């Protein structure tokens, strides 16, 4: 199994076909810097959608020479979103990436029933974190799209996360359905949902996985914590997927890792017909680069 971002980049470099990324509103320094890096590494091509003069100005400032064929002109945010999505839908690109465009505008184009990229699956955000104190990549979902998922939505989120884990080489992903406690409490809905998910997993509904829930975060992260609590766990300290009860906990978890544990982080939206790199406009070029590498791997 791939255990760090270096492994992801190595896997991407071995792919026989170089992917193309359609970037919506690419006139942004961190976006162009990420494009410059993927160009230098030779791992992907990019089609930059937006204002040609602004894109060229940013690229020139960064010392990156663009080809005219790389730039697709569009003026308004809505037109940019439609054009970027159309590039993926038509097969000219395999990955969609958010540049300096607002998320609602881009997602409206993605979710358009006639011209978008949506399929029957629920879209969910999957974050990948590399932390020096954990032995493998942390797969975390959903901290970006589904606000307060019910049981059915959690099942879809889980399936998307399993897809990512399998792309990373996990043959039997270990999943923690996170809760504040390890016992079912009817007053805490996530414990009820977690117990149901465990039953479903034991019945084979999600394929060859090991899911435990309800399970607290300390147990999911540490075999020592499980021993101290006198809990028998098959995943403690070796969890692949951290299934979050809601968007607030998922968002907080990943940002705590970033700011306090100096984690390397990438994120991707899964469930559409193509991977979507959907980062904040404030994210740095490294985070964009990690997310692009993950998207390339998932598109293979």
VOPA-187296 format. One record per residue (C-alpha): y, x, z. Coordinates in Angstrom, 1 decimal, always signed. Example, Ala and Ser with C-alpha at 12.3 -4.5 7.8 and 13.67 -1.06 7.14 Angstrom:
% VOPA-187296
NODE   north    east      up
NODE    -4.5   +12.3    +7.8
NODE    -1.1   +13.7    +7.1
This chain:
% VOPA-187296
NODE   north    east      up
NODE    +0.0    +0.0    +0.0
NODE    +3.6    +1.1    -0.7
NODE    +5.1    +2.0    +2.7
NODE    +8.7    +3.1    +1.8
NODE   +11.3    +2.8    -0.9
NODE   +10.4    +6.2    -2.3
NODE    +7.0    +4.7    -3.1
NODE    +8.7    +1.7    -4.8
NODE   +10.7    +4.1    -7.0
NODE    +7.6    +6.1    -7.8
NODE    +5.7    +2.9    -8.8
NODE    +8.7    +1.7   -10.9
NODE    +8.9    +5.1   -12.7
NODE    +5.3    +4.7   -13.8
NODE    +5.8    +1.3   -15.5
NODE    +5.2    +1.6   -19.3
NODE    +8.0    -0.8   -20.2
NODE   +11.6    -0.3   -19.0
NODE   +13.1    -3.6   -17.7
NODE   +16.6    -4.9   -18.5
NODE   +18.9    -6.4   -15.9
NODE   +21.5    -9.0   -16.7
NODE   +24.4    -8.6   -14.2
NODE   +26.8   -11.5   -13.7
NODE   +30.4   -10.3   -13.4
NODE   +29.8    -6.6   -13.5
NODE   +33.4    -5.5   -13.0
NODE   +32.7    -4.0    -9.5
NODE   +32.6    -0.4    -8.4
NODE   +29.4    -0.7    -6.3
NODE   +27.7    -2.6    -9.2
NODE   +28.6    +0.0   -11.8
NODE   +27.7    +2.8    -9.4
NODE   +24.2    +1.2    -9.0
NODE   +23.9    +0.9   -12.8
NODE   +24.9    +4.5   -13.2
NODE   +22.1    +5.5   -10.8
NODE   +19.4    +3.5   -12.5
NODE   +20.6    +4.9   -15.8
NODE   +20.3    +8.5   -14.5
NODE   +16.9    +7.8   -13.1
NODE   +15.8    +6.0   -16.3
NODE   +14.2    +3.1   -14.6
NODE   +16.0    +0.2   -16.2
NODE   +18.6    -0.9   -18.8
NODE   +21.6    -3.1   -17.9
NODE   +23.5    -5.8   -19.7
NODE   +26.9    -6.2   -18.1
NODE   +28.4    -9.7   -18.4
NODE   +32.1   -10.2   -17.7
NODE   +35.5    -9.0   -18.7
NODE   +34.9    -6.0   -21.1
NODE   +38.2    -4.2   -20.2
NODE   +37.7    -4.5   -16.5
NODE   +34.1    -3.3   -16.8
NODE   +35.2    -0.3   -18.9
NODE   +38.0    +0.5   -16.5
NODE   +35.7    +0.6   -13.5
NODE   +33.1    +2.6   -15.4
NODE   +35.7    +5.1   -16.6
NODE   +37.0    +5.6   -13.0
NODE   +33.4    +6.4   -11.9
NODE   +32.8    +8.8   -14.8
NODE   +30.1    +6.6   -16.4
NODE   +30.2    +6.1   -20.2
NODE   +29.0    +2.7   -21.2
NODE   +27.8    +1.6   -24.7
NODE   +29.6    -1.3   -26.2
NODE   +26.2    -3.1   -26.7
NODE   +25.8    -3.1   -22.9
NODE   +28.8    -5.3   -22.4
NODE   +28.6    -9.1   -22.9
NODE   +32.0   -10.7   -22.9
NODE   +32.7   -13.9   -20.9
NODE   +35.8   -15.0   -19.2
NODE   +35.4   -17.6   -16.4
NODE   +32.9   -17.3   -13.5
NODE   +31.0   -20.4   -14.9
NODE   +30.8   -18.9   -18.4
NODE   +29.6   -15.5   -17.0
NODE   +26.9   -17.2   -14.9
NODE   +25.7   -19.2   -17.9
NODE   +25.6   -16.2   -20.1
NODE   +23.8   -14.0   -17.6
NODE   +21.2   -16.7   -17.0
NODE   +20.8   -17.3   -20.8
NODE   +20.1   -13.6   -21.3
NODE   +17.1   -13.8   -18.9
NODE   +16.0   -17.2   -20.2
NODE   +15.9   -15.9   -23.8
NODE   +13.9   -12.8   -22.8
NODE   +16.7   -10.3   -23.5
NODE   +16.6    -9.4   -19.8
NODE   +13.8    -9.7   -17.2
NODE   +16.0    -9.6   -14.1
NODE   +19.1   -11.4   -13.0
NODE   +21.6    -9.7   -10.7
NODE   +24.7   -11.0    -8.9
NODE   +27.8    -8.9    -9.5
NODE   +31.3    -9.8    -8.3
NODE   +30.6   -13.5    -8.8
NODE   +30.4   -16.2    -6.1
NODE   +26.9   -17.1    -5.1
NODE   +27.3   -20.9    -5.5
NODE   +28.5   -20.5    -9.1
NODE   +25.6   -18.2   -10.1
NODE   +23.0   -20.4    -8.3
NODE   +24.3   -23.5   -10.0
NODE   +23.5   -21.9   -13.3
NODE   +20.1   -20.7   -12.1
NODE   +19.2   -24.2   -10.8
NODE   +20.3   -26.1   -13.9
NODE   +17.4   -28.2   -15.0
NODE   +18.0   -27.7   -18.8
NODE   +19.3   -24.1   -19.0
NODE   +18.4   -22.4   -15.7
NODE   +15.6   -20.4   -14.3
NODE   +14.1   -22.7   -11.8
NODE   +10.5   -23.7   -11.8
NODE    +8.6   -25.9    -9.4
NODE    +8.5   -23.4    -6.6
NODE   +11.0   -23.3    -3.7
NODE   +13.5   -20.4    -4.1
NODE   +13.6   -18.1    -1.1
NODE   +15.1   -14.8    -0.1
NODE   +12.8   -11.9    +0.7
NODE   +14.3    -8.8    +2.4
NODE   +12.5    -5.5    +2.6
NODE   +13.4    -3.0    +5.3
NODE   +12.3    +0.6    +5.8
NODE   +12.8    +1.7    +9.4
NODE   +11.9    +5.1   +10.8
NODE   +10.3    +3.6   +13.9
NODE    +7.9    +1.3   +12.0
NODE    +4.9    +2.5   +10.0
NODE    +5.3    +0.3    +7.0
NODE    +7.9    -1.7    +5.0
NODE    +9.0    -4.8    +6.9
NODE    +9.0    -8.0    +4.7
NODE   +11.3   -10.6    +6.1
NODE   +11.9   -14.2    +4.9
NODE   +14.0   -16.3    +4.8
NODE   +17.3   -15.0    +5.9
NODE   +19.4   -15.9    +2.8
NODE   +18.7   -19.3    +1.3
NODE   +16.8   -22.0    +3.2
NODE   +18.8   -22.9    +6.3
NODE   +16.4   -24.8    +8.5
NODE   +13.1   -25.1    +6.7
NODE   +10.6   -27.7    +7.6
NODE    +6.9   -27.1    +7.5
NODE    +6.5   -27.7    +3.8
NODE    +9.4   -25.4    +3.0
NODE    +7.9   -22.7    +5.3
NODE    +4.7   -22.9    +3.3
NODE    +6.6   -22.2    +0.1
NODE    +8.6   -19.4    +1.7
NODE    +5.3   -17.9    +2.9
NODE    +3.8   -18.0    -0.5
NODE    +6.8   -16.2    -2.0
NODE    +6.6   -13.5    +0.7
NODE    +2.8   -13.1    +0.1
NODE    +3.6   -12.6    -3.6
NODE    +6.0    -9.7    -2.7
NODE    +3.5    -8.2    -0.2
NODE    +0.8    -8.2    -2.9
NODE    +3.1    -6.5    -5.3
NODE    +3.6    -3.8    -2.7
NODE    -0.2    -3.4    -2.6
NODE    -1.1    -5.3    +0.5
NODE    -4.7    -6.6    -0.1
NODE    -4.7    -8.7    +3.1
NODE    -1.1    -9.3    +4.3
NODE    -0.6    -9.7    +8.0
NODE    +1.9   -12.4    +8.8
NODE    +3.8   -13.2   +12.0
NODE    +5.2   -16.7   +12.3
NODE    +7.9   -15.7   +14.7
NODE    +8.8   -17.8   +17.7
NODE   +10.3   -17.1   +21.2
NODE    +6.9   -17.6   +22.9
NODE    +3.2   -17.4   +22.1
NODE    +2.3   -21.0   +23.2
NODE    +3.0   -24.3   +21.5
NODE    +5.9   -26.2   +23.1
NODE    +6.6   -29.6   +21.5
NODE   +10.3   -29.1   +22.4
NODE   +10.4   -25.9   +20.2
NODE    +9.6   -27.1   +16.7
NODE    +9.0   -23.6   +15.3
NODE    +6.0   -23.2   +17.7
NODE    +4.5   -26.4   +16.4
NODE    +5.0   -25.3   +12.8
NODE    +3.6   -21.8   +13.5
NODE    +0.4   -23.2   +15.0
NODE    +0.0   -25.5   +11.9
NODE    +0.5   -22.5    +9.6
NODE    -2.1   -20.5   +11.4
NODE    -4.6   -23.4   +11.0
NODE    -3.8   -23.6    +7.3
NODE    -4.2   -19.8    +6.9
NODE    -7.5   -19.8    +8.8
NODE    -8.6   -22.6    +6.3
NODE    -7.8   -20.3    +3.4
NODE    -4.8   -22.3    +2.1
NODE    -2.8   -19.1    +1.5
NODE    -5.6   -16.9    +0.3
NODE    -6.8   -13.7    +2.0
NODE    -4.2   -13.2    +4.7
NODE    -4.1   -13.0    +8.5
NODE    -1.4   -15.2   +10.1
NODE    -0.7   -15.5   +13.8
NODE    +1.6   -18.0   +15.3
NODE    +3.4   -18.8   +17.4
NODE    +4.0   -15.1   +18.1
NODE    +7.0   -13.4   +19.6
NODE    +8.8   -10.6   +17.9
NODE    +7.8    -7.9   +20.4
NODE    +4.1    -8.6   +19.9
NODE    +4.5    -8.7   +16.1
NODE    +6.1    -5.2   +16.3
NODE    +4.1    -3.6   +19.0
NODE    +0.4    -3.4   +20.0
NODE    +1.5    -2.1   +23.4
NODE    +3.5    -5.3   +23.9
NODE    +0.4    -7.4   +23.1
NODE    -1.6    -5.4   +25.5
NODE    +1.0    -5.8   +28.3
NODE    +1.0    -9.5   +27.7
NODE    -2.8    -9.6   +27.7
NODE    -2.8   -11.1   +24.2
NODE    -5.5   -10.4   +21.6
NODE    -3.8    -9.9   +18.3
NODE    -5.0    -8.7   +14.9
NODE    -1.6    -8.0   +13.6
NODE    +0.4    -6.6   +16.6
NODE    +2.2    -3.4   +15.5
NODE    +0.9    -3.7   +12.0
NODE    +2.6    -6.9   +10.7
NODE    +3.6    -7.0    +7.0
NODE    +5.5   -10.3    +6.8
NODE    +7.9   -11.6    +9.4
NODE    +8.2   -15.4    +8.7
NODE   +11.5   -16.5   +10.3
NODE   +12.0   -19.9   +11.8
NODE   +15.5   -20.3   +10.3
NODE   +18.2   -18.6    +8.2
NODE   +20.2   -17.6   +11.3
NODE   +17.4   -15.6   +12.9
NODE   +16.4   -14.0    +9.6
NODE   +20.0   -13.0    +8.8
NODE   +20.5   -11.6   +12.3
NODE   +17.2    -9.7   +12.2
NODE   +17.9    -7.8    +9.0
NODE   +21.5    -7.0    +9.9
NODE   +20.5    -5.7   +13.3
NODE   +18.0    -3.4   +11.5
NODE   +20.7    -2.2    +9.1
NODE   +23.5    -1.6   +11.6
NODE   +21.6    -0.4   +14.7
NODE   +18.4    +1.1   +13.2
NODE   +19.9    +2.6   +10.1
NODE   +17.3    +0.7    +8.0
NODE   +17.1    +1.0    +4.2
NODE   +17.2    -2.5    +3.0
NODE   +16.8    -4.3    -0.3
NODE   +16.7    -8.1    -1.0
NODE   +15.4   -10.4    -3.7
NODE   +15.3   -14.1    -4.5
NODE   +11.8   -15.2    -5.4
NODE   +10.5   -18.5    -6.8
NODE   +12.5   -18.6   -10.1
NODE   +11.1   -17.6   -13.5
NODE   +12.5   -14.1   -12.9
NODE   +13.5   -12.0    -9.9
NODE   +17.1   -12.4    -8.8
NODE   +19.1    -9.7    -7.0
NODE   +21.4   -11.7    -4.8
NODE   +23.4    -9.4    -2.5
NODE   +26.7    -9.7    -0.8
NODE   +29.8    -8.4    -2.7
NODE   +30.3    -6.1    +0.3
NODE   +26.9    -4.4    +0.0
NODE   +27.0    -0.8    -0.9
NODE   +25.5    +0.8    -4.1
NODE   +22.4    +2.1    -2.2
NODE   +21.5    -1.4    -1.0
NODE   +21.9    -2.7    -4.6
NODE   +19.8    +0.2    -5.9
NODE   +16.9    -0.6    -3.5
NODE   +17.1    -4.3    -4.5
NODE   +17.0    -3.4    -8.2
NODE   +14.0    -1.2    -7.7
NODE   +12.2    -4.0    -5.8
NODE   +13.2    -6.5    -8.6
NODE   +11.8    -4.2   -11.2
NODE    +8.5    -3.9    -9.3
NODE    +8.2    -7.7    -8.9
NODE    +8.9    -8.3   -12.6
NODE    +6.0    -6.1   -13.7
